[in-house]
Amino acid sequence: MREKVEKVIAEIRPFLQADGGNIELIDVQEGVVKVKLIGACGSCPMSQVTLKRGVEARLKAQIPEVKEVVAV
């Protein structure tokens, strides 16, 4: 499952990089994906919206086994 998550994150990454940020996959365990938002995304007040409505929504749509995405 980690490989599937990495593939989807690679598709999302250019959008985050366009705003001066990035995303790093930390772990995937029992459907919970742990990521770290870095760069501009790490300090952005909208980062939780990006995480839930962007990253989590995309991952759940493409990988039904994903239950949640959390920032660490």
C-alpha positions in Angstrom: 0.0 0.0 0.0 2.9 2.3 0.7 3.9 2.2 -3.0 0.3 3.2 -4.0 0.4 6.2 -1.6 3.8 7.3 -2.8 2.5 7.3 -6.4 -0.5 9.5 -5.5 1.6 11.9 -3.4 4.0 12.2 -6.4 1.0 13.4 -8.5 0.0 15.9 -5.8 3.6 17.2 -5.1 3.9 19.6 -8.1 0.8 21.5 -6.9 2.3 22.0 -3.5 5.7 22.9 -4.9 4.1 25.6 -7.1 3.2 27.4 -3.8 6.6 26.9 -2.3 5.8 23.8 -0.2 6.2 20.1 -0.4 5.0 16.9 1.2 7.0 14.0 2.7 5.5 10.5 3.3 6.5 9.4 6.8 4.5 6.2 7.3 1.5 4.1 6.2 0.0 1.9 8.9 -3.4 0.2 9.0 -5.0 2.7 6.6 -3.5 5.8 8.3 -1.1 7.8 6.2 1.3 10.0 8.1 2.8 12.9 6.2 4.9 16.0 6.9 4.1 19.2 5.1 7.3 21.2 4.6 8.3 24.6 3.2 5.5 27.1 2.8 2.9 24.3 3.4 4.4 23.7 6.9 3.6 27.2 8.2 0.5 28.0 6.1 -2.7 28.6 8.0 -4.6 26.7 5.3 -2.4 23.6 5.6 -5.1 21.6 7.4 -7.5 22.3 4.6 -4.9 21.3 2.0 -4.2 18.2 4.0 -7.9 17.1 4.4 -9.6 18.4 1.3 -6.7 18.0 -1.0 -4.3 15.2 0.0 -6.7 13.0 2.0 -9.5 13.4 -0.5 -7.2 12.4 -3.4 -5.7 9.5 -1.6 -9.1 8.1 -0.5 -10.5 8.5 -4.0 -7.6 6.5 -5.5 -6.9 4.1 -2.7 -10.1 3.0 -0.8 -8.0 1.4 2.0 -6.9 4.8 3.2 -8.8 5.8 6.3 -7.2 9.0 7.3 -4.2 11.3 6.5 -2.5 13.0 9.5 0.3 15.5 9.7 3.2 14.7 12.0 
